[in-house]
Amino acid sequence: MESCQLDLGEPASGSLERRLDALRSGAEEPALAALYFQFGRYLIVSGSRQGSSPLNLQGIWNAEFMPMWDSKYTININLQMNYWLACAGNLTELHEPVMDLLETMHEPGKKTASVMYGMRGMVCHHNTDYYGDCAPQDVYMASTPWVTGGAWMGMHVWEHYLYTGDKSVLERMYPILKDMALFYEDFLLEIDGKLLTCPSVSPENRYFLPDGSDTPLCVSPAMDNQILREFFGACIEIQKILGIDLEYGEVLKNMTDKLPQDQIGSMGQLMEWNQDFPEQNPGMGHVSHLYAVYPGCSINWRDAPELMDAAKISLERRRAHGAGNGGWPLAWQICLDARFRDGVSSDKNIYKMLTCSASRSLLNARSVFQIDGNLGAAAGIAECLLQSHLGLHFLPALPISWKKGSCKGLLARGGHEVDLYWENGSLSCALVRPRFSGQIAIIGKELSVFCQGKAVKTDRTQTGFTFEASAQEEYELKP
């Protein structure tokens, strides 16, 4: 637990209940957000040990004989959200139950692909359970027929490697990822030079047809294309790292090139479907078409600024219609605020999570108890302080009320452990401890870099600067 700590000042006196009541009454206490972050890490430590089953919808805190959704693993957002914090929060070993579940799903997924679709490889749908059931679950058409949840889970394998550098997890999991890719190779339909998912849904939204009726069923929603683009790309990188299956990498590259691109709609929004359909529920909590902003990263401020702006409009429209008043939808929005580098909105929504969605115990307390709201919001807090998908970015969305503070032991992609200190809302010092030698890219204004009291040479880039680092050393970066 002590590998990562967040300090946002002295906590107020009194019980937690009184402190939360004071916050709801207008008091300011950033220390409550720090407590919420640490509580999220505690929940993972308590409920997701190595060798245990992964955290389900209620984690290990379900008290009901017949809980909502059977207390299973919903993989169109909820299971994945439970583990967004594991790597960034420096708990990478507790991420392993996700890999274990994928292994459990492998054989049932192969059977589902063969018996249900007559196709190679493996597939799962929007939900699974302790036994790895991969057949369609429920009869709710807005979620049931979706087949790209497996690829989303597969991205956790790649993310685990990016944070740890552990090639053994790639060797262990690649056969499963390959079987997923084989299924998509058979499942995707080529029409007019484009590879399309059909039938599909954009979880769990519906849209209006020209005759006024509504449906969730669609062809190639944005989320499918975004997930598959990043998943195929990860598989190709894994093949290069392991030096295997390089010829199949060419097949995946050709498939990637034929996936539909993201589009901007008539209101400047990122389009959710392959046509600019009106939503039946514009306040939908799922923001599925924003996957590529977070937890994906292919839509970002550097490489796709126009799509990034359109994604922000999509989120603003959702909020204008009432989305994200608590629980996991609000948690996802906090993570998106971080990627939009919006310290004002992140501050507002972390406050909303504490005042509107946290119970006296800090557990996520909407009408139905789920643990993902806690874990997703804690991941959002980490993302506000440190991002690493484009390079190390210190305090990219620091909530504006957190004027002074520190965070020790955040983990970045590349295996870098980072401590941050700030005063008056600006970075005063960062400490970087690389686990591997090599070049480190920093986003933002150039800083002075020191190692053991000696200055380290830096080189400017278009988005910041780089420096060469050695494993197990500590580097001090200051304005």
Secondary structure, DSSP 8 states (H G I E B T S, - for coil): -TTSEEE-S---SS-HHHHHHHHHTT---THHHHHHHHHHHHHHHHH--TTS----TTTT----SS-GGGG-EETTTHHHHHTHHHHHTT-GGGGHHHHHHHHHHHHHHHHHIIIII--SS----SEE-TT---S--SS-TTTTT---HHHHHHHHHHHHHHHH--HHHHHHHHHHHHHHHHHHHHH-EEETTEEE--SB--TT--EE-TTS-EES-BSS-HHHHHHHHHHHHHHHHHHHHHT--HHHHHHHHHHHHHS----B-TTS-B-SSSS---BS-TT-S--GGGTTTTT--SS-TTT-HHHHHHHHHHHHHHHHTT--SSHHHHHHHHHHHHHTT-HHHHHHHHHHIIIIIB-TTSSB-SSS--SHHHHHHHHHHHHHHEE-SSSBEESTT--TT--SEEEEEEEETTTEEEEEEEETTEEEEEEEE-SS-EEEEEESS--EEEETTEE---EE-SSEEEEEE-TT--EEEE-
